[in-house]
Amino acid sequence: MADLKVYKMRSSDLDAVVEIENESFSLPWSRWMFEREVEDSERSHFLLIKDDNKTLGYIGFWMIFDEAHIVTIAVKGDCRRRGIGTGLMSAALSLAKDLGARRATLEVRVTNTPAQNMYEMFGFEIVSIRKKFYTDTGEDAYVMWLNDLDERFDEIKALWKQAQEKNKNAAKYS
């Protein structure tokens, strides 16, 4: 199995992205929404991870002044728990830092403990709750912030290396 590789999302990737989106979320983004994000290269930055030309997951963030707002992240169902999400977050935060981000934020369902655990690994902390944020279920969202992107950059790079190793090891036994 080849190393995981990160790519800028393109229109030609959207069939695979929409498939993962529909598999991952009860209120998925439409293809049109992704198309708009891919076209808005000034504010929107969407990445994906491929292995042997197969899209395994994607992440998107908006640059707003010196902040990166993570707006979506998803991993193909049969590829979860292999470090793909960690690799995506690491790549997005690295790009955000290169673009001038000093901090990052995101929302996550209060019931999505696995995602919260991953975000905390990067240094995100819960700072507030958005009541009934998710319109499909009325579920609350935690608002999480990573305030010291520069200080955590070495840790972020190390998490990418760990994700690569985890994926290689998982592939050996699947």
C-alpha atoms as an extended CHARMM CRD file, in Angstrom:
* protein
*
       174  EXT
         1         1  MET       CA              0.0000000000        0.0000000000        0.0000000000  PROA      1               0.0000000000
         2         2  ALA       CA              1.3330000000        3.4110000000       -0.9700000000  PROA      2               0.0000000000
         3         3  ASP       CA              1.7480000000        6.3050000000        1.4170000000  PROA      3               0.0000000000
         4         4  LEU       CA             -1.2330000000        8.5320000000        1.9660000000  PROA      4               0.0000000000
         5         5  LYS       CA             -1.0900000000       11.6070000000       -0.2170000000  PROA      5               0.0000000000
         6         6  VAL       CA             -2.9190000000       14.8980000000        0.2370000000  PROA      6               0.0000000000
         7         7  TYR       CA             -4.3650000000       16.7190000000       -2.7560000000  PROA      7               0.0000000000
         8         8  LYS       CA             -6.2730000000       19.9130000000       -3.3380000000  PROA      8               0.0000000000
         9         9  MET       CA             -9.8850000000       18.9690000000       -4.0660000000  PROA      9               0.0000000000
        10        10  ARG       CA            -10.9160000000       19.4860000000       -7.6970000000  PROA      10              0.0000000000
        11        11  SER       CA            -14.2270000000       19.2650000000       -9.5020000000  PROA      11              0.0000000000
        12        12  SER       CA            -13.1610000000       15.8880000000      -10.8960000000  PROA      12              0.0000000000
        13        13  ASP       CA            -13.0230000000       14.5300000000       -7.3080000000  PROA      13              0.0000000000
        14        14  LEU       CA            -16.6110000000       15.4000000000       -6.4590000000  PROA      14              0.0000000000
        15        15  ASP       CA            -18.2330000000       12.0570000000       -7.3250000000  PROA      15              0.0000000000
        16        16  ALA       CA            -16.1030000000       10.3110000000       -4.6990000000  PROA      16              0.0000000000
        17        17  VAL       CA            -16.4810000000       13.1840000000       -2.2170000000  PROA      17              0.0000000000
        18        18  VAL       CA            -20.2770000000       13.2440000000       -2.5070000000  PROA      18              0.0000000000
        19        19  GLU       CA            -20.3630000000        9.4590000000       -2.0420000000  PROA      19              0.0000000000
        20        20  ILE       CA            -18.3850000000        9.7570000000        1.2230000000  PROA      20              0.0000000000
        21        21  GLU       CA            -20.5210000000       12.7370000000        2.2800000000  PROA      21              0.0000000000
        22        22  ASN       CA            -23.7810000000       10.8220000000        1.7680000000  PROA      22              0.0000000000
        23        23  GLU       CA            -22.3940000000        7.8050000000        3.6380000000  PROA      23              0.0000000000
        24        24  SER       CA            -21.1830000000        9.9480000000        6.5540000000  PROA      24              0.0000000000
        25        25  PHE       CA            -23.9040000000       12.4790000000        7.3440000000  PROA      25              0.0000000000
        26        26  SER       CA            -27.6450000000       12.4820000000        7.9500000000  PROA      26              0.0000000000
        27        27  LEU       CA            -27.8650000000       15.9620000000        6.3910000000  PROA      27              0.0000000000
        28        28  PRO       CA            -25.2020000000       15.8140000000        3.6660000000  PROA      28              0.0000000000
        29        29  TRP       CA            -23.8950000000       18.7020000000        1.6240000000  PROA      29              0.0000000000
        30        30  SER       CA            -25.0320000000       18.7030000000       -1.9920000000  PROA      30              0.0000000000
        31        31  ARG       CA            -22.6910000000       18.4110000000       -4.9460000000  PROA      31              0.0000000000
        32        32  TRP       CA            -23.5070000000       22.0410000000       -5.7490000000  PROA      32              0.0000000000
        33        33  MET       CA            -22.2770000000       23.1150000000       -2.2900000000  PROA      33              0.0000000000
        34        34  PHE       CA            -18.9520000000       21.3650000000       -2.8540000000  PROA      34              0.0000000000
        35        35  GLU       CA            -18.6760000000       22.8570000000       -6.3340000000  PROA      35              0.0000000000
        36        36  ARG       CA            -19.0430000000       26.3560000000       -4.8900000000  PROA      36              0.0000000000
        37        37  GLU       CA            -16.3770000000       25.6800000000       -2.2630000000  PROA      37              0.0000000000
        38        38  VAL       CA            -13.9240000000       24.2890000000       -4.8220000000  PROA      38              0.0000000000
        39        39  GLU       CA            -14.4560000000       27.3750000000       -7.0030000000  PROA      39              0.0000000000
        40        40  ASP       CA            -13.9360000000       29.8430000000       -4.0950000000  PROA      40              0.0000000000
        41        41  SER       CA            -10.1760000000       29.4950000000       -3.8600000000  PROA      41              0.0000000000
        42        42  GLU       CA             -9.7310000000       32.7480000000       -1.9580000000  PROA      42              0.0000000000
        43        43  ARG       CA            -11.6710000000       31.7440000000        1.1510000000  PROA      43              0.0000000000
        44        44  SER       CA            -12.2940000000       27.9980000000        0.8460000000  PROA      44              0.0000000000
        45        45  HSD       CA             -9.6090000000       25.3410000000        1.0720000000  PROA      45              0.0000000000
        46        46  PHE       CA            -10.6700000000       21.7390000000        0.5430000000  PROA      46              0.0000000000
        47        47  LEU       CA             -8.2450000000       18.8260000000        0.6360000000  PROA      47              0.0000000000
        48        48  LEU       CA             -8.5260000000       15.0940000000        0.2400000000  PROA      48              0.0000000000
        49        49  ILE       CA             -6.4090000000       12.0800000000        0.9720000000  PROA      49              0.0000000000
        50        50  LYS       CA             -5.9480000000        9.4230000000       -1.6630000000  PROA      50              0.0000000000
        51        51  ASP       CA             -4.2740000000        6.0510000000       -1.5970000000  PROA      51              0.0000000000
        52        52  ASP       CA             -3.6130000000        4.3900000000       -4.9460000000  PROA      52              0.0000000000
        53        53  ASN       CA             -5.8440000000        7.0460000000       -6.5690000000  PROA      53              0.0000000000
        54        54  LYS       CA             -8.8110000000        6.1210000000       -4.3170000000  PROA      54              0.0000000000
        55        55  THR       CA            -10.3150000000        8.9820000000       -2.3050000000  PROA      55              0.0000000000
        56        56  LEU       CA            -10.3700000000        7.9870000000        1.3620000000  PROA      56              0.0000000000
        57        57  GLY       CA            -11.5330000000       11.2290000000        2.9730000000  PROA      57              0.0000000000
        58        58  TYR       CA            -11.6870000000       14.9960000000        2.7570000000  PROA      58              0.0000000000
        59        59  ILE       CA            -11.5970000000       18.1410000000        4.8560000000  PROA      59              0.0000000000
        60        60  GLY       CA            -12.5460000000       21.7200000000        4.1840000000  PROA      60              0.0000000000
        61        61  PHE       CA            -11.8700000000       24.9900000000        5.9470000000  PROA      61              0.0000000000
        62        62  TRP       CA            -12.4600000000       28.6710000000        5.4150000000  PROA      62              0.0000000000
        63        63  MET       CA             -9.7770000000       31.2590000000        6.0640000000  PROA      63              0.0000000000
        64        64  ILE       CA            -11.3080000000       34.2070000000        7.8760000000  PROA      64              0.0000000000
        65        65  PHE       CA             -8.6250000000       36.7720000000        8.6980000000  PROA      65              0.0000000000
        66        66  ASP       CA             -6.1120000000       34.8280000000       10.8330000000  PROA      66              0.0000000000
        67        67  GLU       CA             -8.5080000000       31.9950000000       11.6830000000  PROA      67              0.0000000000
        68        68  ALA       CA             -9.1690000000       28.6680000000       10.0100000000  PROA      68              0.0000000000
        69        69  HSD       CA            -12.7690000000       27.5220000000       10.3950000000  PROA      69              0.0000000000
        70        70  ILE       CA            -12.9800000000       23.7680000000        9.7860000000  PROA      70              0.0000000000
        71        71  VAL       CA            -16.3570000000       23.3220000000        8.0720000000  PROA      71              0.0000000000
        72        72  THR       CA            -16.3140000000       19.6240000000        7.1880000000  PROA      72              0.0000000000
        73        73  ILE       CA            -14.2930000000       16.4460000000        7.5470000000  PROA      73              0.0000000000
        74        74  ALA       CA            -15.2660000000       12.9080000000        6.6020000000  PROA      74              0.0000000000
        75        75  VAL       CA            -13.6000000000        9.5490000000        6.0170000000  PROA      75              0.0000000000
        76        76  LYS       CA            -14.9180000000        6.6700000000        3.9200000000  PROA      76              0.0000000000
        77        77  GLY       CA            -16.6210000000        4.1710000000        6.2190000000  PROA      77              0.0000000000
        78        78  ASP       CA            -14.3280000000        1.2090000000        5.5370000000  PROA      78              0.0000000000
        79        79  CYS       CA            -11.2360000000        3.4190000000        6.0280000000  PROA      79              0.0000000000
        80        80  ARG       CA            -12.0280000000        4.7770000000        9.4820000000  PROA      80              0.0000000000
        81        81  ARG       CA             -9.7280000000        4.1630000000       12.4530000000  PROA      81              0.0000000000
        82        82  ARG       CA             -6.6930000000        4.1080000000       10.1430000000  PROA      82              0.0000000000
        83        83  GLY       CA             -5.3660000000        7.6220000000       10.7910000000  PROA      83              0.0000000000
        84        84  ILE       CA             -7.0360000000        9.2060000000        7.7500000000  PROA      84              0.0000000000
        85        85  GLY       CA             -8.9120000000       11.8200000000        9.8090000000  PROA      85              0.0000000000
        86        86  THR       CA             -5.7380000000       12.6490000000       11.7060000000  PROA      86              0.0000000000
        87        87  GLY       CA             -3.8720000000       13.0270000000        8.4310000000  PROA      87              0.0000000000
        88        88  LEU       CA             -6.5860000000       15.2830000000        7.0260000000  PROA      88              0.0000000000
        89        89  MET       CA             -6.6340000000       17.5190000000       10.0930000000  PROA      89              0.0000000000
        90        90  SER       CA             -2.8490000000       17.7170000000       10.1400000000  PROA      90              0.0000000000
        91        91  ALA       CA             -2.7330000000       18.6790000000        6.4540000000  PROA      91              0.0000000000
        92        92  ALA       CA             -5.4780000000       21.2870000000        6.8390000000  PROA      92              0.0000000000
        93        93  LEU       CA             -3.8800000000       22.9000000000        9.8930000000  PROA      93              0.0000000000
        94        94  SER       CA             -0.4930000000       22.9500000000        8.1520000000  PROA      94              0.0000000000
        95        95  LEU       CA             -1.9840000000       24.6610000000        5.1040000000  PROA      95              0.0000000000
        96        96  ALA       CA             -3.9080000000       27.0730000000        7.3160000000  PROA      96              0.0000000000
        97        97  LYS       CA             -0.7130000000       28.0180000000        9.1290000000  PROA      97              0.0000000000
        98        98  ASP       CA              1.0140000000       28.5990000000        5.7760000000  PROA      98              0.0000000000
        99        99  LEU       CA             -1.8960000000       30.8740000000        4.8260000000  PROA      99              0.0000000000
       100       100  GLY       CA             -1.4450000000       32.9160000000        8.0160000000  PROA      100             0.0000000000
       101       101  ALA       CA             -3.8170000000       31.2510000000       10.4690000000  PROA      101             0.0000000000
       102       102  ARG       CA             -2.9140000000       31.6630000000       14.0980000000  PROA      102             0.0000000000
       103       103  ARG       CA             -5.8960000000       29.7270000000       15.4470000000  PROA      103             0.0000000000
       104       104  ALA       CA             -8.5890000000       27.3400000000       14.2780000000  PROA      104             0.0000000000
       105       105  THR       CA            -12.1710000000       26.5740000000       15.2050000000  PROA      105             0.0000000000
       106       106  LEU       CA            -14.8660000000       24.0120000000       14.4610000000  PROA      106             0.0000000000
       107       107  GLU       CA            -18.2190000000       22.7130000000       15.6300000000  PROA      107             0.0000000000
       108       108  VAL       CA            -18.8440000000       19.0850000000       16.5310000000  PROA      108             0.0000000000
       109       109  ARG       CA            -21.9320000000       17.2010000000       17.6780000000  PROA      109             0.0000000000
       110       110  VAL       CA            -21.9570000000       16.7650000000       21.4460000000  PROA      110             0.0000000000
       111       111  THR       CA            -22.4890000000       13.0230000000       20.8930000000  PROA      111             0.0000000000
       112       112  ASN       CA            -19.5390000000       12.6140000000       18.5040000000  PROA      112             0.0000000000
       113       113  THR       CA            -16.9670000000       11.5670000000       21.0780000000  PROA      113             0.0000000000
       114       114  PRO       CA            -14.5220000000        9.9640000000       18.5960000000  PROA      114             0.0000000000
       115       115  ALA       CA            -14.2470000000       13.2230000000       16.6490000000  PROA      115             0.0000000000
       116       116  GLN       CA            -13.9110000000       15.2450000000       19.8510000000  PROA      116             0.0000000000
       117       117  ASN       CA            -11.0760000000       12.9690000000       20.9790000000  PROA      117             0.0000000000
       118       118  MET       CA             -9.2390000000       13.4930000000       17.6900000000  PROA      118             0.0000000000
       119       119  TYR       CA             -9.6910000000       17.2680000000       17.8490000000  PROA      119             0.0000000000
       120       120  GLU       CA             -8.4040000000       17.3270000000       21.4320000000  PROA      120             0.0000000000
       121       121  MET       CA             -5.3180000000       15.4200000000       20.2480000000  PROA      121             0.0000000000
       122       122  PHE       CA             -4.5200000000       18.5010000000       18.1380000000  PROA      122             0.0000000000
       123       123  GLY       CA             -5.1060000000       20.8520000000       21.0550000000  PROA      123             0.0000000000
       124       124  PHE       CA             -8.6800000000       21.9380000000       20.3500000000  PROA      124             0.0000000000
       125       125  GLU       CA            -10.6360000000       22.7770000000       23.4880000000  PROA      125             0.0000000000
       126       126  ILE       CA            -14.3850000000       23.0510000000       24.0340000000  PROA      126             0.0000000000
       127       127  VAL       CA            -15.2160000000       26.6910000000       24.7360000000  PROA      127             0.0000000000
       128       128  SER       CA            -19.0090000000       26.8560000000       24.3330000000  PROA      128             0.0000000000
       129       129  ILE       CA            -22.1580000000       25.1040000000       23.1690000000  PROA      129             0.0000000000
       130       130  ARG       CA            -24.3580000000       26.0920000000       20.2320000000  PROA      130             0.0000000000
       131       131  LYS       CA            -27.8600000000       24.9660000000       21.1560000000  PROA      131             0.0000000000
       132       132  LYS       CA            -29.7910000000       23.0340000000       18.4920000000  PROA      132             0.0000000000
       133       133  PHE       CA            -27.0220000000       23.7090000000       15.9540000000  PROA      133             0.0000000000
       134       134  TYR       CA            -27.7330000000       20.6360000000       13.8360000000  PROA      134             0.0000000000
       135       135  THR       CA            -31.0280000000       21.1490000000       12.0400000000  PROA      135             0.0000000000
       136       136  ASP       CA            -31.5240000000       17.4560000000       11.1580000000  PROA      136             0.0000000000
       137       137  THR       CA            -31.7770000000       16.3670000000       14.8090000000  PROA      137             0.0000000000
       138       138  GLY       CA            -31.8080000000       19.5780000000       16.8490000000  PROA      138             0.0000000000
       139       139  GLU       CA            -28.6270000000       18.3690000000       18.5150000000  PROA      139             0.0000000000
       140       140  ASP       CA            -26.2720000000       20.7920000000       20.2200000000  PROA      140             0.0000000000
       141       141  ALA       CA            -22.7330000000       21.4170000000       19.0040000000  PROA      141             0.0000000000
       142       142  TYR       CA            -19.5970000000       22.0540000000       20.9620000000  PROA      142             0.0000000000
       143       143  VAL       CA            -17.5810000000       24.9710000000       19.6640000000  PROA      143             0.0000000000
       144       144  MET       CA            -13.9100000000       24.0470000000       19.8660000000  PROA      144             0.0000000000
       145       145  TRP       CA            -10.8850000000       26.3060000000       19.4370000000  PROA      145             0.0000000000
       146       146  LEU       CA             -7.1940000000       25.7360000000       18.8770000000  PROA      146             0.0000000000
       147       147  ASN       CA             -5.6080000000       29.0190000000       19.9490000000  PROA      147             0.0000000000
       148       148  ASP       CA             -1.8950000000       28.3540000000       19.5900000000  PROA      148             0.0000000000
       149       149  LEU       CA             -1.3600000000       26.9510000000       16.1050000000  PROA      149             0.0000000000
       150       150  ASP       CA              2.2380000000       28.1820000000       15.8910000000  PROA      150             0.0000000000
       151       151  GLU       CA              3.1930000000       26.6160000000       19.2140000000  PROA      151             0.0000000000
       152       152  ARG       CA              1.6280000000       23.2710000000       18.3010000000  PROA      152             0.0000000000
       153       153  PHE       CA              3.0230000000       23.0190000000       14.7920000000  PROA      153             0.0000000000
       154       154  ASP       CA              5.6890000000       20.3960000000       15.6290000000  PROA      154             0.0000000000
       155       155  GLU       CA              3.0190000000       18.2530000000       17.3100000000  PROA      155             0.0000000000
       156       156  ILE       CA              0.7870000000       18.6120000000       14.2480000000  PROA      156             0.0000000000
       157       157  LYS       CA              3.5820000000       17.4190000000       11.9420000000  PROA      157             0.0000000000
       158       158  ALA       CA              4.2600000000       14.4830000000       14.2840000000  PROA      158             0.0000000000
       159       159  LEU       CA              0.5740000000       13.5170000000       14.1780000000  PROA      159             0.0000000000
       160       160  TRP       CA              0.7900000000       13.3540000000       10.3750000000  PROA      160             0.0000000000
       161       161  LYS       CA              3.7130000000       10.9070000000       10.6230000000  PROA      161             0.0000000000
       162       162  GLN       CA              1.7660000000        8.8100000000       13.1310000000  PROA      162             0.0000000000
       163       163  ALA       CA             -1.2320000000        8.7780000000       10.7800000000  PROA      163             0.0000000000
       164       164  GLN       CA              0.9800000000        7.4900000000        7.9500000000  PROA      164             0.0000000000
       165       165  GLU       CA              2.2630000000        4.6650000000       10.1470000000  PROA      165             0.0000000000
       166       166  LYS       CA             -1.1800000000        3.7940000000       11.4900000000  PROA      166             0.0000000000
       167       167  ASN       CA             -2.5380000000        3.5420000000        7.9410000000  PROA      167             0.0000000000
       168       168  LYS       CA              0.3490000000        1.2980000000        6.8330000000  PROA      168             0.0000000000
       169       169  ASN       CA             -0.1400000000       -0.9950000000        9.8300000000  PROA      169             0.0000000000
       170       170  ALA       CA             -3.9320000000       -1.1220000000        9.3950000000  PROA      170             0.0000000000
       171       171  ALA       CA             -3.5240000000       -1.9970000000        5.7240000000  PROA      171             0.0000000000
       172       172  LYS       CA             -1.2760000000       -4.9420000000        6.5790000000  PROA      172             0.0000000000
       173       173  TYR       CA             -4.0410000000       -6.6000000000        8.5890000000  PROA      173             0.0000000000
       174       174  SER       CA             -7.0750000000       -5.8040000000        6.4700000000  PROA      174             0.0000000000
